[in-house]
Amino acid sequence: MSRPVAVVVSGAAGRMGQAVIEAIAAEPRTRLHAALEREGSPALGQVVQGDIAITADGLQALLHADALIDFSTPASTVALAGLAAQARVTHVIGTTGLSEDDQKRIVAASRHAPIIQSGNFSLGVNLLASLVRKAAETLGPAFDIEIVEMHHRHKVDAPSGTALLLGRAAAAGRNRPLEELRTPPRDGHTGPRPEGSIGMASLRGGSVVGDHTVTFAADHERIELTHRAESRGIFARGAIAAALWGQGKNPGLYAMQDVLGL
């Protein structure tokens, strides 16, 4: 595409939305087409770039757009997935906390337009996921797997989308779905750890952008794989790379690993 890709940003007033808007301005292959927020948001009408004001009209925002980058809420993301599918707009989804029903609706929308969905859009985290899968496959059930994540005090869902991404990678290395291997949060008398299970713990505090550690622990040895995010800009740049990659792609549900060729 010779002209800049016209990008709509959903969740424009949030931390990630602001980071995406800044990254769009720094990327000559893209331009901000529209900025979206929920109905009733105090940010509605606020000008975010040039003459572009934040709106709640998703249908109008997607008119003549090429891509939608969406770090918002589950309800908003599901509604926009339907609109983006109708408009045949590439939808990049970084929203977390989606329910099983939400995910089914996203899958349905992906039959009509390309959707790139990820719990994390950084190159480092997606490489980490590949390493976690390989380690789980190579080490086997003799190594217990624990995933610990920490985020800022304002994050409302747990575990993080990235922790789930890493958990699915670990489970895939053992040829099982994460739902079968994940242990519930520990509290009280939990009994011994089930062999082959995957544990997760969530920490919240301060202004931490995102820390994730996957520990493989066996008798007398331990392997730890860690990623620390120091700026939301890494996620914003990854989301833009996904939006560019999605131009001209067939309808379907893609992951960041597809974008990066991993």
C-alpha positions as CSV (number, residue, x, y, z in Angstrom):
1,M,0.0,0.0,0.0
2,S,1.6,3.3,-1.2
3,R,-0.4,5.6,1.0
4,P,-0.2,5.5,4.8
5,V,-2.4,2.9,6.5
6,A,-5.4,4.7,8.1
7,V,-5.6,3.4,11.7
8,V,-8.4,3.8,14.2
9,V,-7.4,3.5,17.9
10,S,-9.9,2.2,20.4
11,G,-9.3,2.9,24.1
12,A,-7.6,6.1,22.9
13,A,-7.6,7.8,26.3
14,G,-6.1,4.9,28.1
15,R,-2.4,4.3,28.8
16,M,-2.0,1.9,25.9
17,G,-4.2,4.0,23.6
18,Q,-2.0,7.1,24.1
19,A,1.1,5.0,23.5
20,V,-0.3,3.7,20.2
21,I,-1.3,7.2,19.1
22,E,2.3,8.4,19.8
23,A,3.7,5.4,17.9
24,I,1.5,6.1,14.9
25,A,2.8,9.6,14.7
26,A,6.4,8.3,14.6
27,E,5.7,5.7,11.9
28,P,5.5,7.2,8.4
29,R,3.6,4.1,7.1
30,T,0.6,4.9,9.2
31,R,-1.7,7.8,10.1
32,L,-4.3,8.3,12.8
33,H,-7.7,8.0,11.2
34,A,-10.0,8.2,14.3
35,A,-9.8,7.8,18.0
36,L,-12.5,5.9,20.0
37,E,-13.7,5.7,23.6
38,R,-16.7,4.3,25.3
39,E,-20.0,6.2,25.6
40,G,-19.9,8.5,28.6
41,S,-16.1,8.7,28.8
42,P,-14.9,12.1,30.1
43,A,-12.4,12.1,27.2
44,L,-15.0,12.3,24.5
45,G,-14.3,15.4,22.4
46,Q,-10.7,15.7,23.5
47,V,-8.4,16.4,20.5
48,V,-5.6,13.8,20.5
49,Q,-3.8,14.7,17.2
50,G,-4.3,17.5,14.7
51,D,-8.0,17.9,14.3
52,I,-8.9,14.3,15.4
53,A,-11.2,14.3,18.5
54,I,-12.1,11.3,20.5
55,T,-15.5,9.9,19.6
56,A,-17.8,7.0,20.6
57,D,-19.2,6.4,17.1
58,G,-17.4,3.2,16.0
59,L,-19.4,2.9,12.8
60,Q,-18.3,6.3,11.6
61,A,-14.8,5.9,12.8
62,L,-14.3,2.7,10.8
63,L,-15.6,4.3,7.6
64,H,-12.6,4.4,5.1
65,A,-10.3,2.9,7.7
66,D,-7.7,0.2,7.0
67,A,-6.9,-1.0,10.5
68,L,-8.3,-0.9,14.1
69,I,-5.9,-1.2,17.0
70,D,-7.9,-2.0,20.1
71,F,-6.7,-1.9,23.7
72,S,-10.1,-1.3,25.4
73,T,-12.6,-3.4,27.3
74,P,-14.1,-6.8,26.5
75,A,-17.6,-5.4,25.7
76,S,-16.1,-2.7,23.5
77,T,-13.8,-5.1,21.7
78,V,-16.6,-7.6,20.9
79,A,-18.8,-4.9,19.6
80,L,-16.0,-3.5,17.4
81,A,-15.1,-6.9,16.1
82,G,-18.5,-7.1,14.5
83,L,-18.2,-3.7,13.0
84,A,-14.7,-4.2,11.8
85,A,-15.8,-7.5,10.2
86,Q,-18.6,-5.8,8.3
87,A,-16.1,-3.1,7.1
88,R,-13.4,-5.7,6.3
89,V,-11.0,-3.7,8.4
90,T,-7.9,-5.4,10.0
91,H,-8.6,-5.7,13.7
92,V,-5.6,-5.8,16.1
93,I,-6.8,-6.9,19.5
94,G,-4.7,-6.4,22.7
95,T,-7.7,-6.3,25.1
96,T,-7.4,-8.8,27.9
97,G,-10.0,-10.2,30.4
98,L,-12.2,-11.7,27.6
99,S,-14.6,-14.4,28.5
100,E,-15.1,-17.7,26.6
101,D,-18.2,-16.2,25.0
102,D,-16.4,-13.1,24.0
103,Q,-13.7,-15.2,22.3
104,K,-16.3,-17.2,20.4
105,R,-17.7,-13.9,19.0
106,I,-14.2,-12.8,18.0
107,V,-13.6,-16.1,16.2
108,A,-16.9,-15.6,14.4
109,A,-15.9,-12.1,13.3
110,S,-12.5,-13.4,12.0
111,R,-14.4,-15.4,9.3
112,H,-15.0,-12.0,7.6
113,A,-11.8,-10.0,8.2
114,P,-8.3,-10.6,9.5
115,I,-8.0,-10.3,13.3
116,I,-4.5,-10.3,15.0
117,Q,-5.0,-11.1,18.6
118,S,-2.3,-11.3,21.3
119,G,-1.9,-11.1,25.0
120,N,1.3,-9.2,24.3
121,F,2.6,-7.5,21.2
122,S,6.3,-7.2,22.1
123,L,9.0,-9.0,20.1
124,G,10.7,-10.1,23.3
125,V,7.6,-11.7,24.9
126,N,6.7,-13.6,21.8
127,L,10.2,-14.9,21.5
128,L,9.9,-15.8,25.2
129,A,6.7,-17.8,24.5
130,S,8.6,-19.8,21.8
131,L,11.4,-20.5,24.3
132,V,8.9,-21.5,27.0
133,R,7.2,-23.9,24.6
134,K,10.5,-25.5,23.7
135,A,11.6,-25.8,27.3
136,A,8.3,-27.4,28.4
137,E,8.6,-29.9,25.5
138,T,12.3,-30.7,26.2
139,L,12.2,-30.8,30.0
140,G,9.0,-32.8,30.5
141,P,6.8,-33.2,33.6
142,A,9.8,-33.7,35.9
143,F,10.0,-29.9,35.9
144,D,7.2,-28.0,37.6
145,I,6.1,-24.8,35.8
146,E,5.2,-21.6,37.7
147,I,4.4,-18.3,36.0
148,V,4.6,-15.1,38.0
149,E,3.5,-11.7,36.6
150,M,3.5,-8.2,38.1
151,H,1.8,-5.1,36.8
152,H,0.8,-1.6,38.0
153,R,-1.8,-1.0,40.6
154,H,-4.4,0.1,38.1
155,K,-4.6,-3.2,36.1
156,V,-8.0,-4.7,36.7
157,D,-7.7,-8.3,35.3
158,A,-5.6,-11.2,36.5
159,P,-3.7,-13.2,35.5
160,S,-2.4,-10.9,32.7
161,G,-3.0,-11.7,29.1
162,T,0.8,-12.2,28.8
163,A,0.8,-14.8,31.6
164,L,-2.0,-16.7,29.8
165,L,0.0,-16.5,26.5
166,L,3.0,-18.0,28.3
167,G,0.8,-20.6,30.0
168,R,-0.6,-21.7,26.7
169,A,2.9,-21.9,25.3
170,A,4.0,-24.1,28.2
171,A,0.9,-26.3,27.9
172,A,1.4,-26.6,24.1
173,G,4.9,-27.9,24.9
174,R,3.3,-30.7,26.8
175,N,0.6,-31.3,24.1
176,R,-2.3,-30.4,26.5
177,P,-4.6,-27.4,26.7
178,L,-3.8,-24.9,29.4
179,E,-7.3,-25.4,30.9
180,E,-6.4,-29.0,31.8
181,L,-3.0,-28.1,33.4
182,R,-3.6,-24.8,35.2
183,T,-4.0,-24.9,38.9
184,P,-6.5,-22.6,40.7
185,P,-5.1,-19.8,42.8
186,R,-3.5,-21.1,46.0
187,D,-5.0,-20.2,49.4
188,G,-5.2,-22.2,52.5
189,H,-4.4,-25.9,52.7
190,T,-3.9,-26.8,49.0
191,G,-2.2,-30.2,49.4
192,P,0.8,-31.2,47.3
193,R,1.4,-29.8,43.8
194,P,-0.2,-32.0,41.1
195,E,2.5,-33.4,38.7
196,G,2.7,-31.6,35.3
197,S,0.5,-28.7,36.4
198,I,1.1,-25.1,35.6
199,G,0.8,-22.5,38.4
200,M,0.2,-18.8,38.1
201,A,0.6,-15.9,40.5
202,S,-0.3,-12.2,40.0
203,L,1.3,-9.3,41.8
204,R,0.0,-5.7,41.6
205,G,1.6,-2.5,42.7
206,G,3.3,0.8,41.8
207,S,3.7,1.7,38.2
208,V,5.2,-1.6,36.9
209,V,4.6,-1.8,33.1
210,G,4.9,-5.6,33.1
211,D,7.2,-8.3,34.5
212,H,6.9,-12.0,33.7
213,T,8.9,-14.9,34.9
214,V,8.4,-18.6,33.9
215,T,10.2,-21.0,36.3
216,F,10.9,-24.6,35.5
217,A,11.8,-26.3,38.8
218,A,13.0,-29.9,39.3
219,D,14.8,-31.6,42.1
220,H,18.1,-29.8,42.7
221,E,17.9,-27.4,39.7
222,R,15.8,-24.5,38.4
223,I,15.5,-22.6,35.2
224,E,14.0,-19.1,35.0
225,L,13.0,-17.2,31.8
226,T,12.2,-13.5,32.4
227,H,10.9,-10.6,30.4
228,R,10.6,-7.1,31.9
229,A,8.8,-4.3,30.0
230,E,10.1,-0.8,30.7
231,S,7.9,1.1,28.3
232,R,4.4,0.7,26.8
233,G,6.0,1.8,23.5
234,I,7.2,-1.7,22.8
235,F,3.6,-3.0,22.8
236,A,2.4,0.0,20.7
237,R,5.1,-0.6,18.1
238,G,4.3,-4.3,17.9
239,A,0.6,-3.5,17.5
240,I,1.4,-1.2,14.6
241,A,3.6,-3.9,13.0
242,A,0.6,-6.2,13.3
243,A,-1.7,-3.7,11.6
244,L,0.7,-3.2,8.7
245,W,1.2,-7.0,8.4
246,G,-2.6,-7.6,8.3
247,Q,-3.1,-5.4,5.2
248,G,-4.3,-7.7,2.3
249,K,-4.4,-10.8,4.5
250,N,-7.3,-13.2,4.2
251,P,-9.9,-13.3,6.9
252,G,-8.8,-15.4,9.9
253,L,-7.6,-15.3,13.4
254,Y,-3.9,-14.7,13.6
255,A,-1.4,-14.3,16.5
256,M,1.7,-12.1,16.9
257,Q,3.8,-15.1,16.3
258,D,2.4,-15.2,12.7
259,V,3.4,-11.5,12.3
260,L,6.9,-12.2,13.5
261,G,7.3,-15.5,11.6
262,L,7.8,-17.5,14.8
